Amino acid sequence: MAKPKNAFLSNSFLIFITRFFPSLANLAVLIWYSRNLPTSAYGHYQFFWIQLNVLYPIACFGIHILVVTYAPDALVRIVRKLTKKHFIGYSVWLLVLASVFAYFQNRMLHLPFLIPFIYILCFSLSMIFESLLIVFRDFKSLVTLSILYAAAFWLAHWYVLKDGFSLRSIFFLLLVITFIRLCIYMGISLAEIKRLQPVAGEGEMPMAETRSLWLHLGLYDVLQVLFSWIDKFVISLVCAADVSAIYFNGSQNIPFLPLLTSAAGSAVLIQLAHGHEKDEKTDAVILMNRTGRVLSCIVFPVFFFLFLFRQELILLLGMRFAPAIPVFMVSILVLPVRAYSFTTVLQRLHKGRIINAGAIADLLLACALMYPLYEWLGLPGVALSFVVSTYLQASFYLIYTARLLHVSPFKLLPVINWIIKFIVFATLFIIIHYWSYRCFTGLIPLFLSLGATVGIIGASLLIEFKNQKKYVGS
């Protein structure tokens, strides 16, 4: 059993690393541009990304999520069943959405139509081909390209700000970078598809079932994006630009934690796709429990660090964003639930209908709570509405997954492990916070605590991996 364990950890780490460096570069740019751009220019720059993040999942419509559900041979069989009609239909879909995106950027930001038009095409297709390479486990290419892309992304922003900021200049440079990445992704992926020769009829999946799962996953991904961005979109429509900027920075998703959950979920799917069908439910329980134990070693320390040092972190963006501190405090209350991938097993069991039922209920509840909580608490109330609905959604998914696997929900969650860690980490970080400000001033406590957080994560992961040997043998 040591080999599956190592494969799970290795896949999780490599998928995370693939997406880590671009997210790090994006976070660095967000901090840098918040401090150096005028509020209006920063708002226009973020307008492009808000629109892109809403529309590109609609353009991909779950394809990038679907592909990681299958083993490489099964995926190649599905690709070879696609006809010209499928490719033409999807091309028309992409072109229509690209035109809508380009229209808004041209009208609101005065960007040349072709820059946003081609950009969203390249960006969306890159997400799909990146997922293909994850399935083919070409992590050497993925990690290398990830580092190069992140470096180019940062350098483009540095150059444009140094040379005199221009939306046209920055997005043209990013278009060139994204186009090059797409070309490399496509070349490697098509070579892999051509190389594989799956045995006909072996592990065959009915196309009707695949199509149904794809539609459900596509809808789910769109709903998740709306959930992540609709509050920012609504605030930008009904509030002044400076209020919108405050809420945007305060309600930012912590960039690396969703990557961790996504990487762990993809690793579980890859593991289950290569396992034996008769052992799948038992393996799913073991792998999900293990996922929760590992992710909590990272998520819980990050939560306590962000919560206790929320003021210092927001003020790094500039004193003008001080009103974002309470919004940030409420937003990060959702983090503990990120220590688990609640939809992974449902995706593997092709329960897209259940996934979407939870996602729709989540979105509707959050929207219903948004106004009354805003009237009660102001901007933090808007953030709280999404925290409450997320916890209820997670409970729904957990109960339904447990029912499908014929186990107790507490069997899927490492409850005792989490309680112990929560108490230990809370105690450690309260001590660190108190001690650092007793001994130092300025930004020194923040950076010392950040270093302590990294050390605590490393130590807890090491302890967890040693403890997990009892599940897989030495």
C-alpha positions, 0 to 999 in steps of 0.5 A: 500500500506504500505505492498508492500513498506515495502516488497520492502525495506526489500527485497532490504536490505536483498539481499544487506546484503547477498552479502555485507559481502563477498564483504567487505572481498574481498575488505579488502584482495585486499587492504591488499595484494596490500600493502604486496605482491610483484607485481608479486605474487599479479599479479598471485593471481589476475590472478586466480580471473580474470579467475574465474570471466570470466568463472563462469557466463558462467558456471551458464549461467543465471540460477542464474538470471533466478530464481529470475524472478519467484515466489517460486511456479512457480519456483518449478513447473519449477524445477519439469519439468526438466528431467535427460537429463537436469541435465546430459547436464548441468553437462557435461557443468560444467565439461568442463568449470571446466576443461578449468579453471583448465588447465589454473590455472595449466599451469600458476600458477602451481596449482594442477589440482583438486583445481581449477577444484572443486573450480569453480564447487562449486563456480558456484553452490553456486551462483545458490543455493544462488539465490534459497534461495533469491526466498524462502526468507530464508534471516536468513540463507543467512545473517548468512552464508554470515557473516560466509563465509566472516569471513572465507575468511578473516581468510584464507588470513590472515593465509596464508600471516602470514605463508608464502604466497602460491597460493596452500595454499590459494586456497585450504583453499578457496576451503574447505570454498566454498564447505562447503557453497555449501553443506549448501545451497543445503541442505536448498534449496532442503528442501524448494523445497520438502516442497512446493506443488504448485497447478498444472496449476496455474500460469503455464509458458510455458517451451518454454518461460522460456527456451527462457528467460534463454538463453537470460539472460545467454547470457546477463550475459556473455556479462556483465562479458566480458564488466567488465573484457575484458579491464583488460584481454586485458591490461594484454596481451599487457602491462607489468605486472606492467602496468597491475597491475596499470590498474587493481587497478585503474579500479576496480569496486566499489564492493558494488554499483553493489550489490545495483543495483542487490539487488534493481532489484531482489526486484522489480522482486520479488514484481512484481512476487507476484502482480496482472498481470493487475496492473503490468505495473503501479506497474513497473513504481512506483517501478522503480521510487522509486528504482531510488530515493532510490539508488541515496541517496547512489550512488551520495554521494559515487560518490562525495566522491570517485571522490574528494578523489581519490588520497588518496584512491588509495595511500592506496594501496601503492605509487607504484600505484599512476599512477592508480589515473587518471584511477580511476578518469575516471572509477568512472564517470560511477557511477551515472548511477548505481543509476538505474536498467535499465534491470529489467522491460525488464527482467520481460517482457521477453524481453531478445532479447532487453537486449542482443542487448543492451549488444552486442552493448555496448561491441562492442562500448567499444572495438571500442573506446578502441584503439583510446582513448588509443592513445589519453589519455593513460590508462585513455582512455581505462577506458573512452571507457567503461564509454561512452558505458555504458551511451549510453546503459543505454539510449537505455534500458530506451527508450525501457522500456518506450515504452513497458510501454507506458510512457515517459522515464522521467516518469521512472526516478525521474529526478527532484529528481536526479537534486536536490540531485546532486546539494546538494551532490556536494555542501556538498562534496566540502565544506567537502573536502575543510574544512577537508584539511584546518583543518587536515593533513594525513589520518584524512581528508579521514576518517572524510569525509568517516564518513560524507559520511555515515552520509549523506547517512543515512540522505538522506535515512531517508528523502527519506523514509519519502517523499515516504509515500505519494505514499503508505500512512502512 
